[in-house]
Amino acid sequence: MKRGIPKPTVQIALSDHEQSIEKFLSKTGTFKHDDLLVNKDGLRIVSHSKQGEVQLIRPLDNNLALDDMDMVKVVGNGSAGIVQLVRHKWTGQFFALKVMQMNIQENARKQIAQELKINLSSHSLYVVLCYQCFYDNGAISIVLEYMDGGSLSDFLKKVVMIPERYLAAICRQVLKGLIFLHHEKHIIHRDLKPSNILINHRGEVKISDFGVSAILASSSELRDTMTGTYKYMPPERISESKHGYISDIWSFGLVMLECGTGKFAYPPVDSYYDILEAVVENPPPFAPPDQFSKEFCSFISACLQKKPEDRQSAQLLLQHPFLTKHDVSKIDLASYFTNAAPPLATFNDNK
Ligand code: ADP
């Protein structure tokens, strides 16, 4: 997909925009939090004068309006809502539109607004681009870069398990995404799982959905439908409600082990309480040494340490022998993704 849509624009003079500010603020259904406004027309950042008057509004991307998106098909059904492939009427560009109902507590809404602001300002090759978001009729819609291979969760359903050398190439990209989030944006993903790692026919692997799902999951109404999120939570978050950057490494280790073995690392249980108990009480899962290389086993063990201080950072993991022993330039993820699980939902299918 080409990246033709311009990046967020800078602030504009008040005089030119007095009327549009009035119009924007008067829209019914505007969701406000601090300097953020989200409504049917998108997300705006507002500045206030000392007297508290609205001085200017920075649009993030005026070229995208919800009404200009034609629905092509539903591509995913997440725990908080559906994901649709949509096409921009005027440019023909494809996007993924994630729609989440917002009948949740005020506090969670505020956090979501903050997370959306971070999402919109995150530009990395290893993170799914977020172009704009809208709030209308009680639903938040997020316009995302469309990843035509779907998620690792979709891919695993087709291939069952991923051979080590491809896994090494996938790990490298996910770790680069984590390094970007942890070191450049200073944010914790909090919800890394197979459905939040997306792939495309170019062999790209990108992290999606940081923050927002985790907040929704902690809202009591959605808790029961979001057990997916709990399965990948690190022990320290469950037992002490504590989490740092290194918490993402636990989730990452579980995801990679699942990709290698073809099944979730803990045995199936009945409720999310049982999952939490198993994570806190049981010894950490590991890669069986009779099925995997010693490098992969050691890599998984560097991630799946119950004490956060014993886990390796994303930066250190990037130097791990499991990754350095494979020559990435010879690993053709693009062909692997395309040949292993045809047909991908490529743009051509939808013309
Ligand atoms: P969850 O709620 O489990 O985190 P999501 O709602 O984020 O899951 O995504 C559900 C599914 O929607 C994914 O497994 C994937 O198939 C699809 N999907 C999500 N985002 C995109 C995207 N940007 N491009 C293509 N497909 C996507």
Boltz pocket constraint, residues with backbone or C-beta under 6 A from the ligand:
constraints:
  - pocket:
      binder: B
      contacts: [[A, 75], [A, 76], [A, 77], [A, 78], [A, 79], [A, 80], [A, 81], [A, 82], [A, 83], [A, 96], [A, 98], [A, 128], [A, 144], [A, 145], [A, 146], [A, 147], [A, 148], [A, 150], [A, 151], [A, 153], [A, 154], [A, 194], [A, 195], [A, 196], [A, 198], [A, 208], [A, 209], [A, 213], [A, 228]]
      max_distance: 6.0
